[in-house]
Each structure stands twice: as structure tokens, then as C-alpha cells.
Amino acid sequence: MAKADYYATLGVDKSASKDELKKAYRKLAMQYHPDRNAGNAAAEQKFKEVSEAYDVLKDDQKKAAYDRFGHSAFEGGMGGGAGAGGFDFSSSFADIFDDLFGGGQGGGRGRGGQANANTRGADLRYNLSITLEDAFKGAQKTITVTTSAACESCEGSGGEKGSKPTTCPTCQGAGKIRAQQGFFTIERGCTTCQGMGKIIKDPCKKCAGSGRVRKEKSLIVNIPAGVEEGTRIRLAGEGEAGFRGGQEGDLYIFLSVKPHQLFKREGADIHCKVPLSFTDAALGGTVEVPTIEGSRVKVNIPAGTQTGRQFRLKGRGMSIMRSPNRGDMYIHAAVETPVNLSKRQKDLLKEFSGASEGKTNSPESEGFFSKVKDFWVDLKD
């Protein structure tokens, strides 16, 4: 009996993409899997056929050979033996194993391995808030973490002194047990010994056999200069102790930088809004502004400075991690309108307003209202 076309077996066109092939295979493999059709020989045969078809069509070289020569490409020694039953069935089946059993074929074998991996202690997270000055200079911070530490009484073994663990009777020390799924053998972690392969008959009274106890410990965290919001620092081996002497997890420090009352950070640059008196902005002058390192620097303000004008101080910004360079500092001028004026001050301002002598003292406002005038003219036209 002639073999069915592989494309027809999967129910796809010859132009189907890899994703379409995989989707079609998953649907059919799950439908005809022997575990879902116990005792149904026809379903088992169909399952083999769709798996064989997918194994060929998912491989670019096999697919090219099949498209050119058909089934004869795999007969008589011309290629990888799909027609002779030599197709990579396990490779194809791994694509849908997660859907069927919630773990994957590699995951089935890996469940025993995963159980062993679970003896490693959990990683921990600690949120640490620092100042902008800390981020600029770098700092050392002492933190206190509540975690699982190795039990001193049993030295992490989980058993009372003098007692020895015995081989698990369920898995015979393998840490895994095997189960038959149709014509597949699936390995899973042993639940009796939790994948350890050993059981403790005389558990430590202090830690109840886990080999670890809850404990507070103080740690010093070195914060490098130039760190930014969200920077993560890893302290290897400072997480939770592993189960019964397993490897310690890691501690991850997540940094957040507090808002500053004077400065705003943008990357490596610092911005500072500096208020200017009406007279300093109009006549010009010099102002002292603070810097992130704690010093002061003089900035010359030219006559006629307007609100929003920026002054750049090169190299006065934030430190840059792993670099000797620094960002820049930007001074943003903010001209203050005088308030609480005395009668004499008001009179002087009125005198000033009336003594323009044809000169333009407020170029921005005059330019704005000129544009407004043109705008209304355009509307009327």
C-alpha cells in the first residue's frame, strides 16, 4: 500500500510555514496520542504517521529531498531513514510533550533533575533606596536580611548528630522514578525523598530535617559611583541556604534613587533650576549655584537673561559607572517677578515703564503680540 503524502497526512499545503506545520502536528498528535486512545491500534498508527511526516517536513534538508523525490528520497539509502522507520520520533514528540503532560519529554527526564536543582536555595530580592549623592560618589550600605541559613546543629545535613541518611526505598537512591506513558518511559522526581535519593529517619530537631533555619544577617553592600535607578547588584551565595546542604541562592539588591530637592537627573546630566531676581536678570550679574559634589560654582548671568535660558557647566554632572568622565550640569534660569512692592518701588517701575524712549525693553512679549496682530489680520482676510 502506497504511503500517504506527508503534507496530506498533516492536512497542510506544500507552501505551509514551519509554524503552520508545527501547529498542525500538535493538533493531530494530541488527538491520536496512544495515552488518549488506549487500546486503539488505528489511533496509534495514525500517531506514528503524523509524527513521521512532521519529522521530515520540519527539517529543511529532509523537506527539500522529499519535495524533489517524494518517499523514495528515504529509501534505498538515499537519506535519513524516515520511510524505514528511522525518523527522529522523540525529537518530533518533544514539540508537543509539554501540552500533553505539562512538562516536556526533556522536562519529564528533567523532573528528577529539577527536583535535585530545587535543593539550591532560593534567590532573594532586597529593595534599597539611596540618595542622589550616594549615586554620585558611591557608598557602602549595611542591610539586614531575614533568610534561611544552614542549621548549625546538624551542619546543614538535616539529621541528628551520629545519624546517617538511608537510601530511599521508592527510587532506590536515583532521586527519580519512572512511569510508563503508552510506549514512552517518563522520569519524574521522587516525591518520597524530594529527588535527593536519601531519606533521613532521625531528623534534626532544630530544623526538622530541612538542614536550614530562619535567621537575620547583616550584609555590607558596596554601591559603585554612577549607579542609576533600577541598577541591580548581585551578592552571590547570600540568598537562602539550600535544602540539606544544597547550594546557597543569590541576593539581588535593586536600587532606587530618591528625588533630590535641588537637582534633577537625566542620564549622566544634572539639571538645576536657579531663580534670578528681576534686576539680576535685567542688568546681569553673578550667582553662586551648588553642585552635586557639595561645592559652589559662580555663573555669570548676562544682561537681559530670560526665563528658561540654559547655562552649561561641562563635567559637573553625575559620575559615569566604570569611567573617569562625568556628565554635564545645566542651569535653568527662572526670573522672578517682584512681589510685596513698596510705594517707592511701584513708582520706580511706573517710571521705568514710561521711560522706554522708543527702545524695545521686552522683545519676547512685543514679538508675541506682533504675531497675534498678524494672526487676527489673516483671519479677517
Secondary structure, 3 states (H helix, E strand, C coil): CCCCCHHHHHCCCCCCCHHHHHHHHHHHHHHHCHHHCCCCHHHHHHHHHHHHHHHHHCCHHHHHHHHHHHHHHHCCCCCCCCCCCCCCHHHHHHHHHHHHHCCCHHHHHHHHHHHHHCCCCCCEEEEEEECHHHHHHCEEEEEEEEEEEECCCCCCCCECCCCCCEECCCCCCCCEEEEEECCEEEEEECCCCCCCCEECCCECCCCCCCCEEEEEEEEEEEECCCCCCCCEEEECCCCCCCHHHCCCCCEEEEEEECCCCCEEEECCEEEEEEEECHHHHHHCEEEEEECCCCCEEEEEECCCCCCCCEEEECCCCCECCCCCCECCEEEEEEECCCCCCCHHHHHHHHHHHHCCCCCCCCHHHHHHHHHHHHHHHHHHC
